[in-house]
Amino acid sequence: MSTDPRSRAWLEVDASALRANFLAVRSVVGEKSRILAMVKADGYGLGALETVRTLEPLGPWGYGVATVDEGARLRRAGIRRPVVLVSPLPAGQEVAARTEDLTVTISNLQALERLLKAFAEVSAEADPSTMVLPAFHLEVDTGMGRAGVPWRDLPVLLPRFQDLAQQGGAVLEACFTHFHSADEKGGEESVELQWNRLTQALGGLSLNDLPHGRKGDEPWIHAANSAAIFRSPGVAAHGCRPGIFLFGGCPGWNLPVPRPVASLRARIVRVQKALPGSTVGYGATHRAQGEEWWATVGVGYGDGLPRLLSNRGEAVLRGVRVPIVGRISMDLTVVECSSAMGGDPPRVGEVVTFLGQDGAAGVSLEEMAEWANTIHYEILTGFSPRLPRIWNATD
Ligand SMILES: *Cc1c(COP(=O)(O)O)cnc(C)c1O
């Protein structure tokens, strides 16, 4: 028997906000752009399966994951759309990727050779009448420097990839690159530079000159992350790979803000009127100035609440912001409640909001990330498995 998921600390995920954010992307990129919804790292920490179930009716082209296991989980849940592994496939995982019908990203000739060998092995066991030519994507490194064929090498290598693919009965379905600075002020320029490198490396070819894709479809290019979608929508005309925006994270400087998707809430487990001079937490780093009201909340860094919020971050009680006092522990965090009381002390069992809205007040992902000296991506993916994810479709 599992206990009430709202008994201690939990993450609320707003499925209707996720849908609205997807539709906002759709309206910017247009109906023709193939949307590869990025659901890696368990849907940015919020739950990949629930994310995919929420997005399925909206018709993304497919889903992007980082590992074979992430892709296999989607297949096991019955997802039939393309699932693309956007990270380089570790050697030895080719058969597993093929068996799970995952689309592998290729960065060099050796990787393609290994993949084609696996294709041959697996298809020897399959019924040829039901076989669709297996597809792969080619990543081009236009400045990110972590994966892909260097753009300078592509003009020489592209025909070799194509020849190999043809001999091996595989299809180069799409080429992609990844932008490094689309989120930043002035990001248009870096996007344009990387985009030009990609298209020039492809021989200045129009997309239609690329080899044919699966089922006779034209092959295509996907490049834009959330930031580039909104900063330079033209590069998303054929396809795009939104992630953070779907999950409620602002994609970058001066870009549209999505609807918030995640809220972190936890209950008070103890209330203490602290006399002047009392100390709280490891290292006794906070000392009550006058009389203070300390509420101990059942959430800590073991849940993914960043410890850097100690004596720095804030939470919300009764629609009012309250400071986090003392060091955050693994399982417990103390907030000082005087500002939220109005003469009525906090009670055990009351809910404190660490992320998201509570009445008139709230804490945004970006604010929490700033307190923690990090980015909102790391906040989301850092929430630990101990927090139940509660998907509350409000419509
Ligand atoms: C994570 C990822 C994305 C999504 O980026 P966001 O900034 O979250 O929109 C797109 N492409 C690749 C290759 C990624 O790894």
PDBQT file of the ligand as one rigid body, heavy atoms in Angstrom, charges set to zero:
ROOT
HETATM    1  C1  LIG A 401      17.654  18.894 -24.685  1.00  0.00    +0.000 C 
HETATM    2  C2  LIG A 401      17.791  19.106 -26.134  1.00  0.00    +0.000 A 
HETATM    3  C3  LIG A 401      16.902  19.941 -26.812  1.00  0.00    +0.000 A 
HETATM    4  C4  LIG A 401      15.838  20.770 -26.125  1.00  0.00    +0.000 C 
HETATM    5  O1  LIG A 401      16.393  21.970 -25.676  1.00  0.00    +0.000 OA
HETATM    6  P1  LIG A 401      15.535  23.017 -24.827  1.00  0.00    +0.000 P 
HETATM    7  O2  LIG A 401      16.481  24.119 -24.591  1.00  0.00    +0.000 OA
HETATM    8  O3  LIG A 401      15.127  22.314 -23.588  1.00  0.00    +0.000 OA
HETATM    9  O4  LIG A 401      14.373  23.391 -25.658  1.00  0.00    +0.000 OA
HETATM   10  C5  LIG A 401      17.015  20.001 -28.186  1.00  0.00    +0.000 A 
HETATM   11  N1  LIG A 401      17.962  19.301 -28.851  1.00  0.00    +0.000 NA
HETATM   12  C6  LIG A 401      18.844  18.518 -28.224  1.00  0.00    +0.000 A 
HETATM   13  C7  LIG A 401      19.883  17.794 -29.007  1.00  0.00    +0.000 C 
HETATM   14  C8  LIG A 401      18.808  18.389 -26.851  1.00  0.00    +0.000 A 
HETATM   15  O5  LIG A 401      19.701  17.610 -26.230  1.00  0.00    +0.000 OA
ENDROOT
TORSDOF 0
